[in-house]
Amino acid sequence: MTHTVEHAVENTVEQRRILNTAIPGPKSAELHARKNAAVSVGVSTGLPIYVERAAGGILVDIDGNQLIDFGSGIAVTTVGNAAPRVVERVQQQVADFTHTCFMVTPYAEYVEVCEALNELTPGDHDKRSALFNSGAEAVENAVKIARHATGRQAIVAFDHAYHGRTNLTMALTAKSMPYKHGFGPFANEIYRVPMAYPYRWPTGPENCADEAFDQFVSAVHAQIGEANVAAVIIEPIQGEGGFIVPPSGWLARIADWCAANDILFIADEIQSGFCRTGDWFACDYEGVVPDLITTAKGIAGGLPLAAVTGRAELMDAVHPGGLGGTYGGNPVACAAALGAIETMKAEDLPRRAREIEAIMMPRLQALAEKYPAIGEIRGRGAMLAVELVSDPVAKTPDAALAAAVNKACHAAGLVTLTAGTFGNVFRFLPPLAISDGLLNEGLDILEQAFAVAHTPPAADKQPDTD
Ligand SMILES: *Cc1c(COP(=O)(O)O)cnc(C)c1O
């Protein structure tokens, strides 16, 4: 079955994998030496091929290699790289005007993006939005709004959470290396509670939902006090933490308990939002309506834009001038968002994400039957991952295998990403504009990468089958 998006991009970059040189090639290697001499070592690169052009599901590097994209620049180019409607709107906008600062002299594009967000995000209540530059900035502002609207200070975040790299969002993020190590002190009044992580729940996945909920309620009550909590923030499917999907119904229980205690429920949908999981937002699948929702990444087809959307009375509780920033809701980024949202509607990209799941799932399941190192397959839509373990019974995280599979995929011209608190999750975030052909070719490469990278466990390490 061919997908219509293919036609839109076929004149830009041929949707075909081409390997001209080793990966990375000589020109990329040369540029990488310059990078190492010019760019802070703190900013590292996962796959140092230097990109010259990209469209649909293909990245073209400066050595003329064409790589299949299973990462979307970390869930950003959901509509495809340089998507036609995004390019057209951006080109028009950048020629019209580039900046005024919305807080000085406003423009229609900002308002139109907010109208679209208010319409598309979960719930049909009265909503308002505000625009920012990055996901972390949106999360910071959601916290500011929650504190201002409730008059309370404490924020509750979960194990394995990722909310960004600024000072406040580092405090919300769970993992130390590389995000927080040596960068403290961190913001206070942030409290961490256990995440409902079925695969690693100590007493087994069947007990995860109830026990995780009880532990959450008990920790908030005993250690913080409900009356001190402004908000609970959670990714409906955790991103950097390893695509952890809580048990069905668990998010709704948390949200209901928050509502009963006048605590705001903030959904961080920066990675899971905008069609990625097979719905417009991951909360839709669970029927959860957050008080505040943060979005970024997929919102603008690659331009930097982020938003907080929420109940009108919360968003309007802030005094005039209390929110903003020089570039927040830049007109070019807003034009890109309007082009991206138009594409998502016209191409029915939630449906496309479900099609991608239907193609990928059986092949990942076949792979898991062959390799017991795949401890779990999880995720929804085009946000899927496998968790790798060196011992399927003890579930010992195997970060080395994840790194080896990643390396083998890269060498074969497939751009892939790892994730997870233990570095042992191999995740898939293909652009929704990818063709079925490229998707299957990427999965062929993945199979070969497992064959290359997988070393069977030593005989004395085999699980006891008696
Ligand atoms: C990426 C991400 C962020 C941070 O977004 P930036 O644009 O990198 O600041 C926050 N929350 C989640 C869930 C993310 O995936």
PDBQT file of the ligand as one rigid body, heavy atoms in Angstrom, charges set to zero:
ROOT
HETATM    1  C1  LIG A 501      12.087  16.682  24.814  1.00  0.00    +0.000 C 
HETATM    2  C2  LIG A 501      11.211  16.756  25.976  1.00  0.00    +0.000 A 
HETATM    3  C3  LIG A 501      11.197  17.890  26.823  1.00  0.00    +0.000 A 
HETATM    4  C4  LIG A 501      12.130  19.045  26.622  1.00  0.00    +0.000 C 
HETATM    5  O1  LIG A 501      11.940  19.668  25.375  1.00  0.00    +0.000 OA
HETATM    6  P1  LIG A 501      13.095  20.646  24.785  1.00  0.00    +0.000 P 
HETATM    7  O2  LIG A 501      12.459  21.257  23.584  1.00  0.00    +0.000 OA
HETATM    8  O3  LIG A 501      14.259  19.763  24.468  1.00  0.00    +0.000 OA
HETATM    9  O4  LIG A 501      13.412  21.628  25.853  1.00  0.00    +0.000 OA
HETATM   10  C5  LIG A 501      10.298  17.908  27.868  1.00  0.00    +0.000 A 
HETATM   11  N1  LIG A 501       9.451  16.878  28.087  1.00  0.00    +0.000 NA
HETATM   12  C6  LIG A 501       9.442  15.783  27.308  1.00  0.00    +0.000 A 
HETATM   13  C7  LIG A 501       8.460  14.693  27.587  1.00  0.00    +0.000 C 
HETATM   14  C8  LIG A 501      10.333  15.670  26.239  1.00  0.00    +0.000 A 
HETATM   15  O5  LIG A 501      10.342  14.564  25.482  1.00  0.00    +0.000 OA
ENDROOT
TORSDOF 0
